[in-house]
Amino acid sequence: MDGSKVRTDTGAPVAAPNSDPSSRSAEYMTRAGRHLAGGVNSNIRLDERPAPFVAVRGRGAEVEDLDGRRYVDYVCGMGAVILGHADPGVTEAVVATMREGVAFAGQHPLEAEVAERISAAVPSAEVVRCTSSGSEAVHAAIRIARAATGRWPVVRFDGHYHGWLDSIHTAARSPEGGLGAAAPARPGSRGQPPAAVHDVLVMPWNDLEAVRSAAGLHRGRIATIILEPILCNTGVIPPAPGFLEAIRDWCSRDGTVLIFDEVITGFRVALGGAQSLLGMTPDLTVFGKAVANGFPMSAVAGRRDLMGTLVSGGVLHGGTYNGNPPVMAAARATLDALAADGGAAYAALTAAGRSLMQGLAGAGAERGVPVLTQGPGPVFQMWITGRPSVSDAATARATGVAAGALFADAMRRRGVRSLPSGRWLLSVAHSADHIARTVEAARGAFDEVREAGLGER
Ligand code: PMP
């Protein structure tokens, strides 16, 4: 879901064809397209192959489509569903809260309980503010950083996604931006004023020299540097050794606010997020997705002094739905389940992810298709490529695209729902049996890729 792949970059959304036009799912998409733009409520959902997925229910690690077919699900609500679909504990908590009313435009005791849990899990999150989507929370974080520093320029990285809003959505870095330099951003969507990204600079991910030279060139000028600490939106690409440390040094030296966008990695790769795995401390963090197991909840959190700009620094953040009780109930139940037994769920989740990574690589080798997997496990990337690793977004975008799309299509026909981009997202409900079924399906899917001549070496 890198900004460059959002359909609005290339023109009006077009409903993707369904492989079986007589299916109820295809009929639904035709009907939906008449009064719902493109038949979807997020452009990103048009990317799924062979067609947008029409769901009727999900239980644990499985989802069922409108045609009554069941799939092992590795989309997991784009990473939001960390405990599994329709987790009974979350559902009960939400239903009980809903019975008491959902919107008071006032305070509710669950709000402080959620903030306390986030702070306990992630030490850098001293003070929290909740909102409804990741895009909004990013927007708030950037506004706080600009207000606190009194500067406008924002540095971001190619291939990272921070939501669709005007202030930060940018196109993929063009090669003429020059290797190594921080290049001015271009809007990522039609209708987005170039002025909105006028103060945004885009840098290549994992290019330590570029960071060093930009730190010298832009000394004392940058308001904030925002990044996914483990890039998950254009391949899954961890930071190179020393890369985040160099950025942290740059920020600390210049009083620049370091924002970690942990919308995918937060409460997914570890209870303390990617920052705990990497041993890094950002100034602000953005959470979303897994924090409420699929309910619309996100948060900006971080240093007490920075968050204080919302209280006495004249920084506006509002929202009718922020902190509404059912969503807070979902977040509290999710965070309690994830934190139980010292975060024991993460050991199993990571082991399941790693076992699937190995299983896919093994199935590829067995079927004569080169496979690369990389990532922490609860989220990882699978490319059909002979490369030993991928460390930047430009390479990620150019690697195994057609093969990955065919593979996702072939997996869907075998009862496994995975993203054509090759990003895999697991939940704690994925069992050894689900993994085994997935690897078995992959054997057949790799055969199709090889027979189509797409198993690149
Ligand atoms: N940041 C990251 C890292 C994301 O992956 C996303 C969404 N995939 C967002 C921000 C935006 O979140 P939302 O879609 O909830 O607005």
Residues whose N, C-alpha, C, O or C-beta is under 5 A from the ligand:
A	BS01	PMP	S133 G134 S135 E136 Y161 H162 G163 E228 D261 V263 I264 G288
